[in-house]
Amino acid sequence: MKIKIDNILKISTNKIYAGVHWTKRNEIKDGYLLLTKKQFKALDPIIDKVDLLFSFYFTKNAFDSSNCSYMAKMIEDCLVKYGVLKDDTIKYVGKISLTSQRDKTQDDYCILEINKNL
């Protein structure tokens, strides 16, 4: 399954590492929940163990792939919150991969691939 998440909230993992206050982190989480609510609530629950492949696209200043890990975690948490995944433990999520690149043609977005873990 492939899901495109438009207008992604661009937050570098480096910024979170630098000591962002919990109220700001909570505000970011709420932004991601709002961003994904309609799209994720429309998905059927997945009961199998899956791999998550996040491909982030930025109009300018693309992050290093590892600096996208916080955004990926926010999206993964939204999948759990809206019942697409039962949990994000190793019982339900096997592997996560991250890529990052520039795409000057549209606003920042993420393509999330959810594949059955083999």
C-alpha distances in whole Angstrom, upper triangle without the diagonal:
4,7,10,13,16,20,19,22,23,25,26,26,29,30,29,31,34,35,33,35,33,33,32,29,28,28,26,24,25,23,20,20,21,19,16,17,17,13,12,15,13,10,11,12,11,14,13,13,11,11,10,10,12,13,16,18,22,24,27,28,25,25,25,21,23,24,21,20,22,19,16,18,19,15,14,18,16,13,16,18,16,16,12,13,17,18,17,20,20,19,16,15,16,15,15,15,16,17,19,21,23,22,25,24,22,22,20,17,14,10,8,6,5,7,9,13,15
4,7,10,13,16,16,19,20,22,23,24,27,28,27,29,32,33,31,33,31,32,30,27,27,27,24,22,23,21,18,19,20,17,14,16,16,12,12,15,14,11,13,15,14,17,16,16,13,12,10,9,10,11,13,15,18,21,23,24,21,22,22,19,21,22,18,19,20,17,15,17,17,14,14,17,16,13,17,19,17,17,13,15,18,19,18,21,21,21,18,16,17,16,14,14,14,15,16,18,19,18,21,20,18,18,17,13,10,7,6,4,6,9,12,15,17
4,6,10,13,13,16,17,20,21,22,26,26,25,28,30,31,29,30,29,29,27,24,24,23,20,19,20,18,15,15,16,13,10,13,12,9,9,13,12,10,13,14,14,18,18,18,14,14,11,10,10,10,12,13,16,19,22,23,20,20,22,19,20,21,17,18,18,15,13,16,15,11,12,15,13,11,15,16,15,15,12,14,18,19,18,21,22,22,18,17,18,17,15,15,15,15,16,17,18,17,20,18,16,16,14,10,8,6,5,6,8,11,15,17,20
4,6,10,10,13,15,18,20,21,24,24,24,27,29,30,28,29,28,28,25,23,23,22,19,18,19,17,14,15,15,12,10,13,13,9,11,14,14,13,16,18,18,21,21,21,17,16,13,12,10,9,10,11,13,15,19,20,17,18,20,18,20,19,16,17,18,14,13,16,15,12,14,16,14,13,17,18,16,18,15,17,21,21,20,23,24,25,21,19,21,19,17,16,15,14,14,15,16,14,16,15,12,12,11,7,6,5,6,9,11,15,18,20,23
4,7,6,10,12,15,17,19,22,22,21,24,26,27,24,26,25,24,22,20,20,19,16,15,15,13,10,12,12,8,7,11,11,8,10,13,14,13,17,18,18,22,22,22,19,17,14,13,10,10,9,10,12,14,17,19,16,17,19,17,19,18,14,16,15,11,11,14,12,9,12,14,12,12,16,16,15,17,15,17,20,20,19,23,24,25,22,20,22,20,17,16,15,15,14,15,16,14,16,15,12,11,9,6,5,6,8,11,13,17,20,22,25
4,6,9,11,14,17,19,22,22,22,25,26,27,24,26,25,24,22,20,21,19,16,16,16,13,11,13,12,8,9,13,12,11,13,16,16,16,20,22,22,26,26,26,22,21,17,16,13,12,10,10,11,12,15,17,15,17,19,18,20,19,15,17,17,13,14,16,14,12,16,17,15,16,19,19,18,20,18,20,24,24,23,26,28,29,25,23,25,23,20,19,17,16,15,15,14,13,14,13,9,7,7,5,7,9,11,14,17,20,24,26,29
4,6,9,12,15,18,20,19,20,23,24,25,22,24,23,22,19,18,19,16,14,15,15,11,10,13,12,8,10,14,14,13,15,18,19,19,23,24,25,28,29,28,25,23,19,18,15,14,11,10,10,11,13,15,14,15,19,18,20,17,15,17,16,12,14,17,14,13,17,18,15,17,20,20,19,22,21,22,26,25,24,27,29,30,27,25,27,25,21,20,18,17,15,15,14,13,13,13,9,6,5,5,8,11,14,17,20,23,26,28,31
4,6,9,12,14,17,16,16,20,21,22,19,21,20,20,17,15,16,14,11,12,13,10,8,11,11,8,10,13,14,13,14,17,19,19,22,23,23,26,27,25,22,21,17,16,12,11,9,9,9,11,13,14,13,13,16,15,16,14,11,13,12,8,10,13,11,10,13,15,13,15,18,18,18,20,19,20,23,22,21,24,26,27,24,22,24,22,18,17,15,14,13,14,14,13,14,15,11,8,6,5,7,10,12,15,18,21,24,26,29
4,6,10,12,15,13,13,17,18,18,16,17,17,16,13,12,13,11,8,10,11,8,7,11,11,9,11,14,16,16,16,19,21,21,24,24,25,28,28,27,24,22,19,18,14,14,11,11,11,13,14,14,13,13,16,15,16,13,11,13,11,8,11,12,10,10,14,14,13,16,18,18,18,21,21,21,24,23,21,24,26,28,25,23,25,23,19,19,16,16,14,15,15,15,16,17,14,10,8,8,10,13,15,18,20,24,27,28,31
4,7,10,12,11,12,15,16,17,15,17,17,17,14,13,15,13,10,12,14,11,10,14,15,12,14,18,20,19,19,22,24,24,27,27,27,30,30,28,25,23,19,17,14,13,10,10,9,11,11,10,10,9,12,13,13,10,8,11,10,7,11,13,11,12,15,16,16,18,21,20,21,24,23,23,26,24,22,25,26,29,26,23,25,22,19,18,14,14,12,13,13,14,15,17,14,11,8,9,10,14,15,19,21,24,27,28,31
4,7,8,7,8,11,12,13,11,14,14,15,11,10,13,12,8,11,13,11,11,15,16,14,16,19,21,21,20,23,26,25,28,27,27,30,30,27,25,22,19,18,14,15,12,13,12,14,14,12,11,9,12,12,12,8,8,9,7,6,10,11,10,12,15,15,16,18,20,20,22,24,23,23,25,23,21,23,25,28,25,23,24,22,18,17,14,15,13,15,16,17,18,20,18,14,11,12,13,16,17,20,22,25,28,28,31
4,5,5,7,9,10,12,11,15,16,17,13,12,15,15,12,14,17,15,14,18,19,17,19,22,25,23,23,26,28,27,30,29,29,31,30,28,25,22,19,18,15,15,12,13,12,15,14,11,10,7,9,10,9,5,6,8,7,8,11,12,12,14,16,17,18,20,22,22,24,26,25,24,27,24,21,23,24,27,26,23,23,21,17,16,13,14,12,14,15,18,19,21,19,17,13,14,14,17,18,21,23,25,28,28,30
4,5,5,6,9,10,10,14,14,16,14,11,15,15,12,14,17,16,15,18,20,19,20,23,26,24,23,26,29,28,30,28,28,29,29,26,23,21,18,17,15,15,13,16,15,18,17,14,13,9,10,10,8,5,6,6,5,8,10,10,11,14,15,16,17,19,21,21,23,25,24,23,25,22,19,21,22,25,24,21,21,19,16,15,13,14,13,16,18,20,22,25,23,20,16,17,16,18,18,21,22,25,27,26,29
4,5,5,6,9,10,14,15,17,14,13,17,17,15,16,20,19,18,21,23,22,23,26,29,28,27,30,32,31,33,32,31,33,32,29,27,24,22,21,18,18,16,18,17,19,17,14,13,10,10,12,9,6,9,10,9,11,14,14,15,17,19,19,21,23,24,25,27,29,28,27,29,26,22,24,25,28,27,24,25,22,19,18,15,16,15,17,19,22,23,26,24,22,18,19,19,22,22,24,26,28,30,29,32
4,5,5,7,7,11,13,14,11,10,14,14,12,14,17,16,17,20,21,20,22,25,28,27,26,29,32,31,33,32,32,34,33,31,28,26,23,22,19,20,17,18,17,19,17,15,14,12,13,14,12,9,11,11,9,11,14,14,14,17,19,19,20,23,24,24,26,29,28,27,29,26,23,25,26,30,28,26,27,24,21,20,18,18,17,19,20,22,23,26,24,21,18,19,19,22,23,26,27,30,32,31,34
4,5,6,5,9,10,12,10,8,12,13,11,12,16,15,15,18,20,20,21,23,26,26,25,27,30,29,32,30,30,31,31,29,27,24,22,22,19,20,18,20,19,22,20,18,17,14,15,15,13,10,11,10,8,10,13,12,12,16,17,16,18,21,21,21,24,26,26,25,26,23,20,22,24,27,26,23,24,22,19,19,17,19,18,21,22,24,26,28,26,22,19,20,19,22,22,25,26,28,30,29,33
4,5,7,11,12,15,13,11,15,16,14,16,19,19,19,21,24,23,24,27,30,29,28,30,33,32,34,32,31,33,32,29,28,25,23,23,20,22,20,22,21,24,22,19,18,15,15,15,12,10,12,11,10,13,15,14,15,18,19,19,21,23,24,24,27,28,28,27,28,24,21,22,24,27,27,24,25,23,20,20,18,20,19,22,24,26,28,30,28,25,22,22,22,24,24,26,27,29,31,30,33
4,6,10,12,15,12,12,16,17,15,17,20,20,20,23,25,25,26,28,32,31,30,33,35,35,37,35,35,36,36,33,31,29,26,26,23,24,22,23,22,24,22,19,19,16,16,18,15,12,15,15,13,15,18,17,18,21,22,21,24,26,26,26,29,31,31,30,31,28,25,26,28,31,30,28,28,26,23,23,21,22,21,23,25,27,28,31,29,26,23,24,24,27,27,29,30,33,35,34,36
4,6,9,11,10,10,13,15,14,16,18,19,19,22,24,24,25,27,31,31,30,32,35,34,36,34,34,35,35,33,31,29,27,27,24,26,23,25,24,26,25,22,22,19,19,20,17,15,17,16,13,16,19,17,17,21,22,20,22,25,25,25,28,30,30,29,30,27,24,25,27,30,30,27,29,27,24,25,23,24,23,26,27,29,31,33,31,27,24,25,25,28,27,30,31,33,35,34,37
4,6,8,6,7,10,11,11,13,15,16,17,19,20,21,23,24,28,28,27,29,32,32,34,33,33,34,35,32,30,29,26,26,23,25,22,24,22,25,23,21,21,18,20,20,18,15,16,15,12,14,17,16,15,19,20,19,20,23,24,23,26,28,28,28,28,25,23,25,27,30,29,27,29,27,24,24,22,24,23,25,26,28,29,31,28,25,22,23,23,26,26,29,30,32,34,34,37
4,5,5,6,9,10,11,13,15,16,17,19,20,21,23,24,28,29,27,29,32,32,34,33,33,35,35,33,32,31,28,28,26,27,25,27,25,27,26,24,24,22,23,24,21,18,19,18,15,17,19,17,16,20,21,19,21,24,24,22,25,28,29,28,28,26,24,25,28,31,30,28,30,29,26,27,25,27,26,28,29,31,32,34,31,27,25,25,25,28,28,31,31,34,36,35,39
4,5,5,6,8,10,10,12,14,15,16,18,20,21,22,26,26,25,26,30,30,32,30,30,32,33,31,30,29,26,27,25,27,25,27,26,28,28,26,25,23,24,24,22,19,19,18,14,16,18,16,14,18,19,16,18,21,20,19,22,25,26,25,25,22,21,23,26,28,27,26,28,27,25,26,25,27,26,29,30,31,33,34,31,27,25,25,25,27,26,29,29,32,34,33,37
4,5,5,6,9,10,10,12,14,15,16,18,20,21,24,25,24,25,29,29,31,30,31,33,34,32,31,30,28,28,26,27,25,27,26,28,27,26,26,24,26,26,24,21,20,20,16,17,19,17,15,18,20,17,18,22,21,19,22,25,26,26,26,24,23,25,28,30,29,28,30,29,27,28,26,28,27,30,30,31,32,33,30,26,24,24,25,28,27,30,30,33,35,35,38
4,5,5,6,9,10,11,13,14,15,16,19,20,23,24,23,25,28,28,31,30,31,32,33,32,30,29,26,26,23,25,22,24,22,24,24,22,22,20,22,23,21,18,17,17,13,14,17,16,13,17,19,17,17,21,21,19,22,25,26,25,26,24,23,25,28,30,29,27,29,28,25,26,24,25,24,26,27,28,28,30,27,23,21,21,22,25,25,28,29,32,34,34,37
4,5,5,6,9,10,11,12,14,15,17,18,22,22,21,23,26,26,28,27,27,29,30,28,26,25,22,23,21,22,20,22,21,24,23,22,21,19,21,20,18,16,15,14,10,11,14,12,10,14,15,13,14,18,18,16,19,22,23,22,23,21,19,21,24,26,25,23,26,24,22,22,21,23,22,25,25,27,28,29,26,23,20,20,20,23,22,25,25,29,30,30,34
4,5,5,6,9,10,10,12,14,15,16,20,21,19,21,24,24,26,25,26,28,29,28,26,26,23,24,22,24,22,24,23,26,26,25,24,22,24,23,21,19,18,17,13,13,15,13,11,14,15,12,13,17,16,14,17,20,21,21,22,20,19,21,24,26,24,23,26,25,23,24,23,25,24,27,28,29,30,31,27,24,21,21,21,23,22,25,25,29,30,30,34
4,5,5,6,9,10,11,12,14,15,19,20,19,20,24,24,27,26,27,30,31,30,28,27,24,25,22,23,21,22,22,23,24,23,23,21,23,23,22,19,18,17,14,13,16,15,11,14,16,14,14,18,18,16,18,21,22,22,24,22,21,24,27,29,27,25,28,27,24,25,23,25,24,26,26,27,27,28,25,21,19,19,20,23,22,26,26,30,32,32,36
4,5,5,6,9,10,10,12,14,17,18,17,19,22,23,25,24,25,28,29,27,25,24,21,21,18,20,17,19,18,20,21,20,19,18,20,19,18,16,14,14,10,9,12,12,8,11,14,12,12,15,16,15,17,20,20,21,22,20,19,22,25,27,24,23,25,24,21,22,20,21,20,22,23,23,24,25,22,18,16,16,16,19,19,22,23,26,29,29,33
4,5,5,6,9,10,11,12,16,16,15,17,20,20,22,21,22,24,25,24,22,22,19,20,17,19,18,20,20,22,23,22,21,19,21,20,19,17,15,14,10,9,11,10,6,9,11,9,9,12,13,11,13,16,17,17,19,17,16,19,22,23,21,20,23,22,19,20,19,21,21,23,24,25,26,27,23,20,17,17,16,19,18,21,21,24,26,27,30
4,5,5,6,9,10,10,14,15,14,15,19,20,22,21,23,25,27,26,25,24,21,22,20,22,20,21,21,23,25,24,23,22,24,23,22,20,18,17,14,12,14,13,9,11,13,11,10,13,14,11,13,16,18,18,20,18,18,21,24,26,23,22,26,25,22,23,22,24,23,25,26,26,27,27,24,20,18,18,18,20,19,22,23,26,28,29,33
4,5,5,6,9,10,13,14,14,16,18,19,22,22,24,26,28,27,25,24,21,21,18,19,17,18,18,20,21,21,20,20,22,21,21,19,16,16,13,11,14,13,10,11,14,12,10,14,15,13,14,18,18,19,21,20,20,23,26,27,24,23,26,25,22,23,21,22,21,23,23,23,24,24,20,17,15,14,15,18,18,21,22,26,28,29,33
4,5,5,6,8,11,12,11,13,16,16,19,19,20,23,24,23,21,20,17,18,15,16,15,16,17,19,21,21,19,18,20,19,19,17,14,14,11,9,10,10,7,7,10,9,7,11,12,11,12,15,15,16,18,17,16,20,23,24,21,20,22,21,18,19,18,19,19,21,21,21,23,23,19,16,14,12,12,15,14,17,18,22,24,25,29
4,5,5,6,9,10,9,11,14,15,17,17,19,21,23,22,21,21,18,19,17,19,18,20,20,23,24,24,23,22,24,22,22,20,17,17,14,12,13,12,8,8,10,9,6,9,11,8,9,12,13,14,16,16,16,19,22,23,20,20,23,22,20,21,20,22,22,24,25,24,26,25,22,19,17,15,15,17,15,18,18,22,24,25,29
4,6,5,8,10,10,11,14,15,18,19,21,24,26,25,24,24,20,21,19,20,19,20,20,22,24,25,23,23,25,24,24,22,19,19,17,14,15,15,11,11,14,12,9,12,14,11,11,15,15,17,19,19,19,23,26,27,24,23,26,25,23,24,22,24,23,25,25,24,25,24,21,18,16,15,15,17,17,20,20,24,26,28,32
4,6,8,8,9,11,13,15,18,19,20,24,25,25,22,22,18,19,16,17,15,16,17,19,21,22,20,20,23,21,22,20,17,17,15,12,13,14,11,10,13,12,9,12,14,13,12,15,15,17,20,20,19,23,25,26,23,22,25,24,21,21,20,21,20,21,21,20,21,21,17,14,13,11,12,14,14,17,18,22,25,26,30
4,6,5,6,8,10,11,14,15,17,20,21,21,19,19,16,17,15,16,15,17,18,20,23,23,22,21,23,21,22,20,17,17,15,12,12,13,10,8,11,10,7,8,11,10,9,12,11,14,17,17,17,20,23,23,20,19,22,21,19,20,19,20,20,21,22,21,23,22,18,16,14,12,11,13,12,15,15,19,21,23,27
4,6,5,6,9,10,13,14,16,20,22,22,20,21,18,20,18,20,19,21,22,24,26,27,25,25,27,25,25,24,20,20,18,16,16,16,12,11,12,12,8,9,11,9,7,11,11,14,16,17,17,21,24,24,21,20,24,23,21,23,22,23,24,25,26,25,26,25,22,19,18,16,15,16,15,17,17,21,23,25,28
4,6,5,6,9,13,14,17,20,22,23,22,22,20,21,19,20,20,21,23,24,27,28,27,27,29,27,27,26,23,23,21,18,18,19,16,13,15,15,11,12,14,12,9,12,12,15,18,19,20,24,26,26,23,22,26,25,23,24,24,25,25,26,26,25,26,24,21,19,19,16,16,16,16,18,18,21,23,26,29
4,6,6,7,11,13,15,18,20,21,19,19,17,17,16,17,17,19,21,23,25,27,25,25,27,24,25,24,21,21,20,17,16,17,15,12,13,14,10,10,13,12,10,12,11,14,17,18,19,22,24,24,20,20,23,22,20,21,21,22,22,23,24,22,24,22,19,18,17,14,13,13,12,14,14,18,20,23,26
4,5,5,9,10,12,15,17,18,16,17,15,16,15,17,18,20,22,24,27,28,25,25,26,24,24,24,20,20,19,16,15,15,13,10,11,11,8,7,9,9,6,8,7,10,13,14,15,19,21,21,17,17,20,20,18,20,20,21,22,24,25,24,26,25,22,20,19,15,14,13,12,13,12,16,18,20,24
4,5,8,9,12,15,18,19,18,20,18,20,19,21,22,23,25,28,30,31,29,28,30,27,28,27,24,23,22,19,18,18,16,13,14,13,10,9,10,9,6,7,8,11,13,15,17,20,23,22,18,19,22,23,22,23,24,25,26,28,29,28,29,28,25,23,22,19,18,17,15,17,15,18,20,22,26
4,7,9,12,16,18,20,18,20,18,20,20,21,22,24,26,28,31,32,30,30,31,28,29,29,25,25,24,21,20,20,18,15,16,16,13,11,13,13,9,10,9,13,15,18,19,22,24,23,20,20,23,24,23,24,24,26,26,28,29,27,29,27,24,23,22,19,18,17,15,16,15,18,19,22,25
4,6,9,12,14,16,15,17,15,17,17,19,21,23,25,28,31,32,29,29,30,27,27,27,24,23,23,20,18,19,17,14,14,15,12,9,12,12,9,8,6,10,13,15,16,20,21,20,16,17,20,21,20,21,22,24,25,27,28,27,29,27,25,24,22,19,17,15,13,13,12,14,15,18,22
4,6,10,12,14,14,16,16,18,19,22,24,26,29,31,34,35,32,31,32,29,29,30,26,25,25,22,20,20,19,16,15,16,14,11,12,13,10,8,6,9,11,14,16,19,20,19,15,16,19,21,20,22,24,26,27,29,31,30,32,31,28,27,26,22,20,18,15,15,12,14,14,17,20
4,6,9,12,12,15,15,18,19,22,24,26,29,32,34,35,32,31,31,28,28,29,25,23,23,22,19,18,18,15,14,14,13,9,9,11,9,6,4,6,8,11,13,16,17,15,12,14,17,18,19,21,23,25,27,30,32,31,34,32,30,29,27,23,20,19,16,15,12,13,13,15,19
4,6,8,8,12,12,16,17,20,23,26,29,32,34,34,31,30,30,26,26,27,24,22,23,21,18,18,18,15,13,14,14,10,10,13,11,8,6,6,7,10,12,14,14,12,9,11,13,15,16,19,21,23,26,28,31,30,33,32,30,29,27,23,20,18,15,13,10,10,9,12,15
4,7,9,12,14,18,20,23,25,29,32,35,37,37,33,32,32,28,28,29,26,24,24,23,20,19,20,18,15,16,16,12,12,15,14,10,9,7,7,10,12,13,13,10,8,11,13,16,17,20,23,26,28,31,34,33,37,36,33,32,30,26,23,21,18,16,12,12,10,11,14
4,6,10,12,16,18,22,24,28,31,34,36,36,32,31,30,26,26,28,25,23,24,23,20,19,21,18,15,17,17,14,13,17,16,13,11,9,9,11,12,12,12,9,7,9,10,13,15,18,21,24,27,30,32,32,36,35,33,32,30,26,23,20,17,14,11,9,7,8,10
4,7,10,14,16,20,23,26,29,33,34,34,30,28,27,24,23,25,22,20,21,21,17,17,19,17,13,15,17,13,13,17,17,14,12,9,10,10,10,10,8,7,4,6,7,10,12,15,18,21,24,27,30,31,34,34,32,31,28,25,21,19,16,13,10,9,6,5,8
4,6,10,13,16,19,22,26,29,31,30,27,25,24,20,20,22,19,17,19,18,15,15,17,14,11,14,15,12,13,16,16,14,11,9,11,11,10,11,10,9,6,5,6,7,9,12,15,18,21,24,27,27,31,30,29,28,25,22,18,16,12,10,6,5,4,4,8
4,7,10,13,16,20,23,26,28,27,23,22,21,17,17,19,17,15,17,16,12,13,16,13,11,14,16,13,14,18,18,16,13,11,14,13,11,12,10,11,9,6,5,5,6,8,11,14,17,20,24,24,28,28,27,26,23,19,16,14,10,8,6,5,6,5,9
4,6,10,13,16,19,23,24,24,20,19,18,14,15,16,13,12,14,13,9,11,13,10,8,12,13,11,13,16,16,15,12,11,14,13,11,13,12,13,11,7,8,6,5,6,9,12,14,17,20,21,25,25,23,22,19,16,12,10,7,6,5,7,9,9,12
4,7,10,13,16,20,21,21,17,16,15,12,13,15,12,11,14,12,9,12,14,11,11,14,15,13,16,19,19,18,15,14,18,17,14,16,15,17,14,11,11,8,6,5,6,8,11,14,17,18,21,22,20,20,17,14,10,8,6,5,7,8,11,11,14
4,6,10,13,17,18,18,14,13,13,10,11,12,9,9,11,9,7,10,12,9,10,14,14,13,16,18,18,19,16,16,19,18,15,17,17,19,17,13,14,11,8,6,5,6,8,11,14,15,18,19,17,16,13,10,7,6,5,7,9,11,15,15,18
4,7,10,14,15,15,11,11,12,9,12,12,9,11,13,11,9,13,14,12,13,17,17,16,19,21,21,22,19,19,22,21,19,21,21,23,20,17,17,14,11,8,6,5,6,8,11,11,15,16,14,14,11,8,5,5,6,8,12,14,17,18,20
4,7,10,12,12,8,9,10,8,11,11,8,10,12,9,9,13,13,12,14,17,17,17,20,21,21,23,20,21,24,23,20,23,23,25,22,19,20,17,13,11,8,6,5,6,8,9,13,14,12,11,8,6,4,7,9,11,15,17,21,21,24
4,7,9,10,7,9,11,10,14,13,10,14,15,12,13,16,16,15,17,20,19,20,23,24,24,26,23,24,27,26,24,26,27,29,26,23,23,20,17,14,11,9,6,5,5,6,9,10,9,8,6,5,6,8,11,14,17,20,24,24,27
4,5,7,5,8,11,12,14,13,11,15,15,13,14,18,17,16,19,22,21,22,25,26,26,28,26,26,30,28,26,29,29,32,29,26,26,23,20,17,14,11,8,6,5,6,7,9,8,7,5,7,9,12,15,18,21,24,27,28,30
4,7,7,11,14,15,18,16,15,18,19,16,18,21,20,20,23,25,24,25,28,29,28,31,29,30,33,32,30,32,33,35,33,29,30,27,23,21,17,15,11,9,6,5,4,7,7,6,6,9,12,14,18,21,24,27,30,31,34
4,6,9,12,14,17,15,14,18,19,17,19,22,21,21,24,26,25,27,30,30,30,33,31,32,35,33,31,33,34,36,34,31,31,28,24,21,18,15,11,9,6,8,7,10,10,9,9,12,14,17,20,23,26,29,32,33,35
4,6,9,12,14,12,12,16,17,15,18,20,20,21,23,25,25,27,30,30,31,33,31,31,34,32,29,32,32,35,33,30,30,26,23,20,16,14,10,9,8,10,10,14,14,12,11,13,15,18,20,23,26,29,32,32,35
4,7,9,11,10,9,13,14,13,15,18,18,18,21,23,23,24,27,28,28,30,28,28,31,29,26,29,29,32,30,26,26,23,19,16,13,10,6,6,6,9,10,14,13,12,9,11,12,15,17,20,23,25,28,28,31
4,6,8,6,7,10,12,11,13,15,16,17,19,21,21,23,25,26,27,29,27,27,29,27,24,26,27,30,27,24,24,21,17,14,11,9,6,8,9,12,14,17,16,15,11,13,13,15,17,19,22,24,27,27,29
4,6,5,7,10,12,12,13,16,17,18,19,21,23,24,26,27,28,30,28,27,29,27,24,25,25,28,27,23,22,19,16,13,9,8,6,8,11,14,17,20,19,18,14,15,14,16,17,19,22,23,26,26,28
4,5,5,8,11,11,10,13,15,15,16,19,20,21,23,25,26,27,25,24,26,24,20,22,22,25,23,19,19,15,12,9,6,5,5,8,12,15,18,20,19,18,14,14,12,14,14,16,18,20,23,22,24
4,5,6,9,10,10,12,14,15,15,18,20,20,22,24,25,26,24,23,25,22,19,20,20,23,22,18,18,14,11,9,7,8,9,12,15,18,21,23,22,20,17,16,14,16,16,17,19,21,23,22,24
4,5,7,8,10,11,13,14,15,17,19,20,22,23,25,26,25,24,26,23,20,21,22,25,24,20,20,17,14,12,9,10,9,12,14,17,19,22,21,18,15,15,14,16,16,19,20,23,25,24,27
4,6,5,6,9,10,11,12,14,16,17,19,20,21,23,21,21,23,21,17,20,20,23,21,18,18,15,12,10,7,8,8,11,13,16,18,20,18,16,12,12,10,13,13,15,17,20,22,22,25
4,5,5,6,9,10,10,12,14,15,17,18,20,21,20,18,20,18,14,16,17,20,18,15,16,13,9,9,7,10,11,14,17,19,22,23,22,19,15,14,12,14,13,15,16,18,21,20,23
4,5,5,6,9,10,11,12,14,15,16,19,20,19,18,20,17,14,16,18,21,19,16,18,15,12,12,11,13,13,16,18,20,23,24,22,19,15,15,13,15,14,17,18,20,23,22,25
4,5,5,6,9,10,11,13,15,15,17,19,17,17,19,17,15,17,19,22,19,16,18,16,12,12,10,12,12,15,16,18,20,21,18,16,12,11,10,12,12,15,16,19,22,22,25
4,5,5,6,9,10,11,13,14,15,17,15,14,17,15,12,15,16,18,16,13,14,12,9,9,8,10,11,15,17,18,21,22,20,17,14,12,9,11,9,12,13,15,18,18,21
4,5,5,6,9,10,11,12,14,15,15,13,15,12,9,12,14,16,14,12,14,12,10,11,11,14,15,18,21,22,25,26,23,20,17,15,13,14,12,14,14,17,19,18,22
4,5,5,6,9,10,10,12,14,14,13,15,13,11,14,17,19,16,14,17,16,13,14,13,16,16,19,21,22,24,25,22,19,16,14,12,14,12,15,15,18,20,21,24
4,5,5,6,9,10,11,12,11,11,14,13,11,14,16,18,15,13,16,15,12,13,12,15,15,18,20,20,23,23,20,17,14,12,10,11,9,12,12,15,18,18,22
4,5,5,7,9,10,11,10,8,11,9,7,11,13,14,11,10,12,12,10,12,12,15,17,20,22,23,26,26,23,21,18,15,12,13,10,12,11,14,15,16,19
4,5,5,6,9,10,10,9,10,8,7,11,14,15,13,12,15,15,13,15,16,19,20,23,25,26,28,28,25,23,20,17,15,16,13,15,14,17,18,18,22
4,5,5,6,8,9,9,11,10,10,14,17,17,14,14,17,17,15,17,17,19,20,23,24,25,27,27,23,21,18,16,14,15,12,15,14,17,19,20,23
4,6,5,6,5,6,8,9,9,12,15,15,12,11,15,15,14,16,17,19,21,23,25,25,28,27,24,22,20,17,14,14,11,12,11,14,15,16,20
4,5,5,6,5,6,6,7,10,13,13,10,11,15,16,15,18,19,22,23,26,28,28,31,31,28,26,23,20,18,17,14,15,13,16,16,17,21
4,6,8,8,9,9,10,13,17,17,14,15,18,19,18,21,21,24,25,28,29,29,31,31,28,25,23,20,19,19,16,18,16,19,20,21,24
4,6,8,9,11,12,16,19,18,15,16,19,20,19,21,22,24,25,28,29,29,31,30,27,25,23,20,18,18,15,17,15,18,19,21,24
4,5,6,8,11,14,17,15,12,14,18,19,19,21,22,25,27,29,31,31,33,32,29,27,25,22,20,19,16,17,14,17,17,18,22
4,7,9,10,14,16,14,11,12,15,16,16,19,20,22,24,27,28,28,31,30,27,25,23,20,17,16,13,13,11,13,13,15,19
4,5,7,10,12,11,7,9,12,14,14,17,19,22,24,27,29,29,32,31,29,27,24,21,18,17,14,13,10,12,12,13,17
4,7,9,11,10,7,10,13,16,16,20,22,25,27,30,32,33,35,35,32,30,28,25,22,21,17,17,14,15,14,15,18
4,6,9,8,6,8,12,14,14,18,20,23,25,29,31,32,35,35,32,30,27,24,21,20,17,17,14,15,15,15,18
4,7,8,6,6,9,11,11,14,16,20,22,26,28,29,32,33,30,28,25,22,19,19,15,15,13,14,14,13,17
4,5,6,6,8,11,12,16,18,22,24,28,31,32,35,36,33,31,28,25,22,22,18,18,15,16,15,13,16
4,5,5,6,9,11,14,17,21,24,28,31,32,36,36,34,33,29,26,23,22,18,18,15,15,13,11,13
4,6,7,11,13,17,20,24,27,30,33,34,38,38,36,34,31,28,25,23,20,18,15,15,12,11,13
4,7,10,12,15,18,21,24,28,31,31,35,35,33,31,28,25,21,20,16,15,12,11,10,9,12
4,6,8,11,14,18,21,24,27,28,32,32,30,28,25,22,19,17,14,13,10,10,9,8,11
4,7,10,14,17,21,24,27,29,32,33,31,30,26,23,20,18,15,13,11,10,9,6,9
4,7,10,14,17,20,24,25,29,30,28,27,24,21,17,16,13,12,10,10,10,8,10
4,7,10,14,17,20,22,26,26,25,24,20,18,14,13,10,10,10,10,12,11,13
4,7,10,14,17,19,23,24,23,22,18,16,13,12,10,10,11,12,14,13,15
4,7,10,14,16,19,21,20,19,15,13,10,10,10,11,13,14,17,16,19
4,7,11,13,16,18,17,17,13,12,10,10,11,12,14,16,19,19,21
4,7,10,13,15,15,14,11,10,9,10,12,14,17,19,22,22,24
4,7,10,12,13,13,10,10,10,12,14,16,19,21,25,25,27
4,6,9,10,10,9,10,11,13,16,18,22,24,28,28,30
4,6,7,8,8,9,11,12,16,18,22,24,28,29,31
4,6,8,9,11,14,15,19,22,25,28,31,33,35
4,7,9,11,14,15,19,21,25,27,31,32,35
4,7,8,11,13,17,19,23,26,29,31,34
4,6,10,13,16,19,22,25,29,31,33
4,7,10,13,17,20,23,27,28,31
4,7,10,13,16,19,23,24,27
4,6,10,13,16,19,21,24
4,6,10,13,16,18,21
4,6,10,13,15,18
4,6,10,12,15
4,7,9,12
4,6,9
4,6
4
